[in-house]
């Protein structure tokens, strides 16, 4: 017999934050039909990309855009 929703939620809330995040990602993927990827690998890939971009900024190879400018453009585009 499958566990009830309340039982599943109660159990899930007792998991570590990392395991809850992995569970949430797995459930969302099951709705989207995405391929099964290790959430930790995805997180590492994003961290590596962030570090690469920050190194480019620090080396002067890239510049950022001020947040107020970005938000102004978004407000103009989307209201």
GROMACS elastic network, one bead per residue, 0.5 to 0.9 nm:
[ bonds ]
;  ai    aj funct       b0    kb
    3     6     6  0.82684   500
    3     7     6  0.62083   500
    3     8     6  0.64449   500
    4     7     6  0.51885   500
    4     8     6  0.62509   500
    4     9     6  0.86701   500
    5     8     6  0.51388   500
    5     9     6  0.61491   500
    5    10     6  0.85408   500
    6     9     6  0.51423   500
    6    10     6  0.60339   500
    6    11     6  0.85589   500
    7    10     6  0.51271   500
    7    11     6  0.61901   500
    7    12     6  0.85339   500
    8    11     6  0.51677   500
    8    12     6  0.59900   500
    8    13     6  0.85816   500
    9    13     6  0.60699   500
    9    14     6  0.87348   500
   10    13     6  0.53754   500
   10    14     6  0.67770   500
   11    14     6  0.53624   500
   11    15     6  0.70408   500
   12    15     6  0.53884   500
   12    16     6  0.86969   500
   12    19     6  0.84911   500
   12    20     6  0.64683   500
   12    23     6  0.80881   500
   13    16     6  0.79526   500
   13    17     6  0.85954   500
   13    20     6  0.72213   500
   14    17     6  0.88740   500
   14    20     6  0.85539   500
   15    18     6  0.79248   500
   15    19     6  0.58328   500
   15    20     6  0.58476   500
   16    19     6  0.51993   500
   16    20     6  0.61348   500
   16    21     6  0.86018   500
   17    20     6  0.50343   500
   17    21     6  0.61515   500
   17    22     6  0.86527   500
   18    21     6  0.51641   500
   18    22     6  0.63107   500
   18    23     6  0.86752   500
   19    23     6  0.60615   500
   19    24     6  0.85022   500
   20    23     6  0.50113   500
   20    24     6  0.60629   500
   20    25     6  0.85595   500
   21    24     6  0.50531   500
   21    25     6  0.61494   500
   21    26     6  0.85587   500
   21    39     6  0.84725   500
   22    25     6  0.51198   500
   22    26     6  0.61277   500
   22    27     6  0.86346   500
   22    38     6  0.84368   500
   22    39     6  0.61789   500
   22    40     6  0.81424   500
   23    26     6  0.50568   500
   23    27     6  0.61730   500
   23    28     6  0.85920   500
   24    27     6  0.51470   500
   24    28     6  0.61274   500
   24    29     6  0.85402   500
   25    28     6  0.50986   500
   25    29     6  0.60435   500
   25    30     6  0.85392   500
   25    39     6  0.72271   500
   26    29     6  0.51365   500
   26    30     6  0.62336   500
   26    31     6  0.88961   500
   26    36     6  0.77746   500
   26    37     6  0.88032   500
   26    39     6  0.84123   500
   27    30     6  0.50784   500
   27    31     6  0.66307   500
   27    32     6  0.89052   500
   28    31     6  0.52015   500
   28    32     6  0.63053   500
   28    33     6  0.85172   500
   28    34     6  0.86415   500
   29    33     6  0.56703   500
   29    34     6  0.51055   500
   29    35     6  0.73359   500
   29    36     6  0.74130   500
   30    33     6  0.52951   500
   30    34     6  0.68670   500
   30    35     6  0.87387   500
   30    36     6  0.87662   500
   31    34     6  0.80173   500
   33    36     6  0.88724   500
   34    37     6  0.84232   500
   36    39     6  0.88585   500
   37    40     6  0.85913   500
   37    41     6  0.75161   500
   37    42     6  0.73335   500
   38    41     6  0.52806   500
   38    42     6  0.64872   500
   38    43     6  0.87644   500
   39    42     6  0.50353   500
   39    43     6  0.61194   500
   39    44     6  0.85836   500
   40    44     6  0.61024   500
   40    45     6  0.85479   500
   41    44     6  0.50142   500
   41    45     6  0.61061   500
   41    46     6  0.86404   500
   42    45     6  0.50692   500
   42    46     6  0.62840   500
   42    47     6  0.86360   500
   43    46     6  0.51760   500
   43    47     6  0.61784   500
   43    48     6  0.86335   500
   44    48     6  0.60955   500
   44    49     6  0.85567   500
   45    48     6  0.51091   500
   45    49     6  0.62032   500
   45    50     6  0.86698   500
   46    49     6  0.50082   500
   46    50     6  0.61400   500
   46    51     6  0.85807   500
   47    50     6  0.50904   500
   47    51     6  0.61621   500
   47    52     6  0.85696   500
   48    51     6  0.51030   500
   48    52     6  0.61079   500
   48    53     6  0.86292   500
   49    52     6  0.50220   500
   49    53     6  0.61633   500
   49    54     6  0.85746   500
   50    53     6  0.51449   500
   50    54     6  0.61110   500
   50    55     6  0.85545   500
   51    54     6  0.50913   500
   51    55     6  0.61012   500
   51    56     6  0.86470   500
   52    55     6  0.51427   500
   52    56     6  0.63470   500
   52    57     6  0.88270   500
   53    56     6  0.50565   500
   53    57     6  0.63554   500
   53    58     6  0.87203   500
   53    62     6  0.78938   500
   54    57     6  0.50296   500
   54    58     6  0.61345   500
   54    59     6  0.85165   500
   54    62     6  0.86613   500
   55    58     6  0.50719   500
   55    59     6  0.60405   500
   55    60     6  0.85616   500
   55    61     6  0.85190   500
   55    62     6  0.89169   500
   56    59     6  0.51321   500
   56    60     6  0.62100   500
   56    62     6  0.54493   500
   56    63     6  0.81945   500
   57    60     6  0.51350   500
   57    61     6  0.58033   500
   57    63     6  0.55955   500
   57    64     6  0.74128   500
   58    61     6  0.76076   500
   58    62     6  0.80003   500
   58    63     6  0.87654   500
   59    62     6  0.77095   500
   60    63     6  0.69552   500
   64    67     6  0.88257   500
   65    68     6  0.85067   500
   65    69     6  0.68487   500
   65    70     6  0.67694   500
   66    69     6  0.53993   500
   66    70     6  0.65119   500
   66    71     6  0.88647   500
   67    70     6  0.50309   500
   67    71     6  0.61008   500
   67    72     6  0.84539   500
   68    71     6  0.51452   500
   68    72     6  0.59858   500
   68    73     6  0.86052   500
   69    72     6  0.50777   500
   69    73     6  0.62613   500
   69    74     6  0.86551   500
   70    73     6  0.52602   500
   70    74     6  0.62909   500
   70    75     6  0.87120   500
   71    75     6  0.60431   500
   71    76     6  0.84804   500
   72    75     6  0.51057   500
   72    76     6  0.61137   500
   72    77     6  0.85611   500
   73    76     6  0.50756   500
   73    77     6  0.61181   500
   73    78     6  0.85365   500
   74    77     6  0.50453   500
   74    78     6  0.58480   500
   74    79     6  0.74715   500
   75    78     6  0.52652   500
   76    79     6  0.55345   500
